[in-house]
Amino acid sequence: MDLNYTPEELAFRDEVRAFVRDKLPPQIARKVIEHKRLVKDDWVTWQKALHAQGWIAPGWPREYGGTGWTPVQRHIFEEECAAAGAPRVIAFGVDMVGPVIIAFGHPWQKERYLPRILSSEDWWCQGYSEPGSGSDLASLKTRAERKGDHYIVNGQKTWTTLAQYADMMFCLVRTSTEGKKQDGISFLLIDMKTPGITVRPIITLDGEHEVNEVWLENVEVPVENLVGEEGRGWTYAKFLLSHERTGIAGVSRSKRELAFLKHIAAEQTQRGRPLIENPRFRDKISRVEIDLMALEITVLRVLAADRHGRPPGPEASILKIKGTEIQQALTELMMEAVGPWALPHLPDSWGDHWLGERVGPEYAAPLAAQYLNFRKVSIYGGSNEIQRNIVSQMILGL
């Protein structure tokens, strides 16, 4: 297997690099690189630029608006975007429900929803997790009872990311209690403006409103919004999660964060010398960098297999485990590098001033919030403990 880029791939890299340089607003890139809060308009601005270029959905087939890129070209694209500070494309539409609709949806669903996903006209959220049904997703209890040409949905979803912005939700619901619990799950597309839906914020440890709980009380959903067949939702969810876990590895973003960590370590001093010259701290950086290099090679191997028609299987769980561990390690080292300057500003407790006035480097202020936020990455998409069980059963045969 040749992991070096071909001349054609290097030319493609130059094309992507030029596009990002010309179209990515500097103020948005600065926010991303310095870990500052993004608002919906930041994501929409970048996604519309990608859509105008025809690059918003690299993983989709050409006939539905995809690029026709090879897996290696997609890797190059993601690497260049991350290095420049481009926001991630919000995954729920393009990377999650879009591929499910393409693979299993009815023709009218493809005609209606796919163009609106590409244009960012519809924002989606994911209705999977419930109180008591997270990693054991098959135990979900939200019910959908068919009455005529509608389902009546009742239940609660939680940890629903960006539901406060969403126009639509793809939702796993229980349509039957007979047989195995996986067999009674169906996949519905739900308009978030439907009467009976209530979105309530969950404020996380970093002080952000990113996730929500969603209550569904006698929500009427047209039967035509069922994706595929009733009772086959578990199959569609597994299809979606294999793609999600590969993306969670986040190699390109971690490479950008590693560069930022080195920048911090070069600026911060310890006993009059740059922290990066401290052998112990430099060793910690080296260990993460070696792990990241190994992860990147593994991702390239998976992409090479995908190029030959072998989509990611249980190896996606390996990528998810190691990728999230590296992301968390990087946030920990950044906190260690800046020390007390990363202490979060909590205005509800301390007012407008922090110890009288804010001191320390500007880039340090968001690092505590980032550290706290990244505790979740080893949980969502299926917790790392569950992923280890998948690896032991499906790869090691234990």
N, C-alpha and C positions, 0 to 999 in steps of 0.2 A: 504494500500500500504506500503510495507516494503522497506525503502530507505537505509537500511544497506547492505553492501556488504556480499555476501555469501562466505564460505571458498574457493570455486572454483574461485570466482572473486578476492579474495585476492591473491590466487596463481598466477592468471593471471597478477595481478599488479606487483608481484615480477618478473615475466618473462619479462614484458615490461621494468621494471626498469633496469634489468640486460642488456637487449639489448641496451637500450639507453646509458647506462654507457660505454658499450664496443664499440659501433659503431658511436656515435656522436663525431666528432672531437672537442677537447676542444677549439680550436681557433674560431670555428663557434659559439659554445655555448656562448663564451665570448662576441662576437659581438652582439648576440641577447640580452643577459641579460643587456649589457651596452648600448643598443640602437644605435649601430654603423651601418654604411652602409653595407648592404649585396650586393654581386655581384652575377651574374648568376651562377657562379661555386659553390658558397656556397649552393644555393638551389639544384642544380643538384647533388652535392655530397651526400647530405642527402637523396634526393629522390631515388637515385640509391641504397643506403643502404637499404631503406625501400622496394624497389622493389626486391632486392635480397632475402630479408626475406619473401616476399609475403605479405607485410603489407602496400603497397602503397595506396590501394583503399578499405578501410574497408566497405564502403557503397555499393559496387558493389555485384551483385550475384556471387556465387562461380564459376559458369560456365564461367564467363568473367574475372576472376582473383581476385574476392573479397575474403574476409577472412572468411565469415560466422559468424562473431562476432555478439553478441547481442548488442543492443543499449547501455547497461551499460558497456560492454567491450570497445566499441568505446569511451565512456566517460572517462573511466579509461586510455585508450591509449592516448587520447588527453591531459589529465591532467598530465600524467607522462612526455610526450614530452615537454609540455609547461614549467613545473617546471624545467626541465633540461636545458632549453634554446635551444631546437631544433627549427629550422626555420619552419614556417608554410609550408605545402605542397601548392604549387601554385594552387589555386582553379579552374582556368579556365578550365583545362583539366579534372582533376580527379573528382571534385565536381560539375561541371556545365555542360559542354557539354557531358562528358562521360555518366552520367545518362540519358540525353536526347537521345543520340544515342542508348543506351541500350533499352530504353522504346519505341522509335518511329522510330529509324533508319532502313534503309534497311540492309539485311544480309551482303552485300558487304561492307557497311560503318562500320559495327561492326567488320568485319574481318580485315579491313585495319587500322582503326583509334584507336580502343581500345588498341591493344598491343603497339602502338607507344605512346599513352598517358601514359601507365603504365611504360614504359621504359624511359620516358622523352625525347624520340627521337623527338617528336613533342611538341612544346610549343604553347599554344593557347592564344588568346586574345578575348575579348568580344566586338562585334560591336552592341551595343544597343543605348546608348545616342547620341543625335545630338544637335547642337545648336538650342535651342528652344524646344527640345523634350527630357527632362530628366525624371522628375517624371511622366509627361504626355506622357508616352512612345508611346501610341497609335497614337500620332500625328506625328510620324516619317515620313520623306519625301524621304529617299533614295529609288530610284526606281530600280526595276529589270524587264526588258522587255524581254519576251521570243522571241528568234529568232532561229528557228530550234532546234538544240540540245544544245543551250546555253542560259543563261540569260545574258543580257547586263546591268551591274549595274553602276549607277551613283548616287553620293551623298557624304555626309560627316558624319563621326562619330567623336565624341569628348570624352575627358576624358578616352581614351582607355589605360588602365593600361598595362604596359610592352609590348606594341605593337612593341617597338624597338627590342625586342628579339623574337617575335612570328613567328612561321612557318605557323600557320593557324589562321583564325578568324571565329568564329560562329557569324552570322550576321542576324539581323532582317531587312527585306527589304519589300517595298510595291510592291506587284504584281498586285493589283487591287485597284481602287478608288470607286468601286460600293458597296452599302450597308453600314453597320456600318464600321467605320474606323478600328476596330479590325479585321474584317473579311478579309481585304485585305493584311494582313501581312503574310509573309512566312519566313522560317528559312533556311538559306543557310550556307554551309561550304565553305570558300574561302581560297585558297592558297595565302599567303601573298607575294609570289614571282611573282604573275601574273602581267603582264604589265598593267600600269594604276593605280597602288596603290602607294600612296605617304604617308609616315609617317613623321609627323613634331612634334618635341618635344614641350611640354608645361612645362615650368619651374615653379614649385609651390613656395609658400611663404617660404618653408623651404629650398629652393635652390636646390631641387632635380629634376631629370628627371625621374619621375615615370609614368606620364601620357602623352598622345599624342593626336593629331588630325590626323585622317586618311582620306585621300581623295581618292575617287574611281571614275575614269574617264574612261568610256567605258570599264569596266573590264568584261572580258568574263569568266563566271562561268558555267561549265557543268551542264546540267539539273539534272544529276544523283547526284549532290551534294546537291540537295534539300532534307531536312530531312522531312520524313512523307509526308503529302499532302500539296499542294499549298493552301494558305489561312488559314492554321491551325497554323501558327507560334505563334500567340498570346497565344494559348493553351499551346504550348511547353514552351514559355517564362514564363508563370505563374507557370508551373511545376518546372522549374529551380529556379525561385525566391523564392519559398517556402523553398527549401533546402538552398539557399544562406542566407536567413534571419535568419534561425535557427543558422547557423554557425557564422554569424556576432555577435551574442550575446557574444562570446568570453570569456566564464566563465573561462576556464583554463588559458588563457593568463592574464586575469585580476587578478587571484589569484597570479600569478607570479609577476605582477606589484605591487600588494598590498604589497607583501613581500619586494620588492625592495624599495617601498615608506617608509616602516617602518625602513629599513636599513638606508636610507638617513636621516630620522628624528632622528634616534639614534645618527648619526654622527654629524649632524649640531647642533650648539649651539646657544642659545639666552640668553644673559645676564649670560653667564657662565654655563648654564645648557643645557642638550640635549633638542632639540626641542620637542621630543616626550613626555617630561614631562610637556610641556605647556598644561594646561587643554583645552584651546580653540582649539589648533591644534589637540590634541588627540581626541577631540570630533568630529572633521571633519573626521579623519581617521575612527573612530568608525561608523559614519553614512554611509560611503561608504562600510565598511566591512559588516554591517548589510544588506544593499541593495544587496551586492554581494551574501551573504548567501541565501537571499530570491530568488534571480535570479537562483542560482544553484539548489535549491529545485524545482523551477518551471521547469527548464530544465529537471531534473530527472523525474518529473511527465510527461512531454511530451515524454521522452524516454520510460517510462513505458507504456504509451498508444501506442507508436510505436511498442513496443514489441508484443502487441496484435493486430497488423495490422491496427492501426489508425494513418496514417501519419499526420505530422503537418499541421494544417489549419490556420485559422486567428490568433491562439495563437502564431504563428511564428512572427507576427507583434509585439506582446507584448515583446517577447524576444529581438527582434531587437531594439525596442525603449529603453528598460531599459538597455540592454547590452551596447549600444553605449553611453548612458548617463554616465554609470559607467566608461567606458574607458576614456571619456573626463574628468571626475572628477579626475581620478587618475593622468592624465597628468597635470592638473591644480595644484593639491596638490604638485606634485614633483617640479614644477616651484616655487611655494610658499616656499617650504622647502629650496631650494638652493639660492633663491633670485637672486642677480645680477650675480652670477656665471653661470647662465643659459643663459646670454646674448649671442645670436648667433654670431659666427665668420663669417663675410662677407668679404672674401678675395678680391672680386671685388671692395669693398669700402675702406677697411682698409689695404690691402696688406697682408704680411705674419705675421704681428704682431697685436695683439689685445691689445690696450692700452699699447703699448710698449712690453709686453710679456704676454703670457697666464698664468693666475693664477687661483687658485681655484681647487677643486677636479676634477679629470679626468672625473668622471661619470656625472658631471654637464653639460659638453659641449654639448652633443647631446639633452638635454632635451627641449630646445626651439624649435628645429626642430621637435621633436616628438610632442610637444604641437600643433604646427602649422599643422602638417600632420594629426593629429587626429581630426581636425575640420571637415574633410570630412566624418567621419564614420556615422554621423547622416544624411547624404545625400545619399550616394551610397546604392544600393540595394533597392531603394525606400525611399524617405526622411521620416523622423519621422513624419512630418505633414500628409503625405499620409497614413502612418501606423496607425495613430490615427483615420483617417477617416475609414479605414478598420475595426478597432476594434469597432468603434461606430456603424457601419452599420451591421457587420456580427456577432458580439458578443452581443452588447447592443441593437441592433435592432432600432437604432435611425435614 
